[in-house]
Amino acid sequence: MKKVDRSELLSLGAYEEIRPHFRARMIEVKARRRMSLGAHMSLVFENHDTMLLQVQEMLRTERITDETAIAHELETYNELVPAPGNLSATLFIEYDEASERTRMLAKFATLRTAVHLVLGGTRITARFATHFGEEMDRLPAVNYLHFEVGSSKAGALKDAAVPAKFEITHPDYPLTLDLSKELRLELAKDLE
């Protein structure tokens, strides 16, 4: 999948002009790529377009115009554009109460080995990205995941007869959910 290129980014003024239309379109795209994972987690599968939105929004929010800073944002967010045969996602852990959030993020330190995509009889365990200074005895509230699926699995995602599930096998948050037909087609396009 193509990374976001500097030439695709609009100036702050030009982005403001198209932002309402662009954001509305991207909200629809992200809705097809989002999974609610129970009461306290959600997941968005990322692609070129979702990352283009993220970069443009970050530049807008932070009022970034310096080329070095723009290059840094591109580098950061392009890490989430999936490589060929891979899927990338952002996992959000959402607890409203601060004390419960702190307690659960500590419990979820071992979640790093307990998130899986299951296609047919194949279980693909997510690889959690780690960042400099990240505490390994707790999980951040926002996590970036990579699934090394293989391009050959695009057909399996399109085939409704092949089971496609998302699993969390952590003892404090066990979950198994079928992937919707809409999400399966989105992910198949990512792998092609």
Buried (B, 14 or more C-beta within 10 A) or exposed (E): BEBBEEEEBBEBEEBEEEBEEBBEEBEEBBEEBBBEBEEBBBBBBBBBBBBBBBBBBBBBEEEBEEEEEBEEBBEBBBBBBBEEBBBBBBBBBEBEEEEEBEBBBEBBEEBBEBBBBBBBEEEBBBBBEEEEEEEEEBBBBEBBBBBBBBEEBBEBBBBEEBEBBBBBBBEEBEBEBEBEEEBBBBBBEBBE
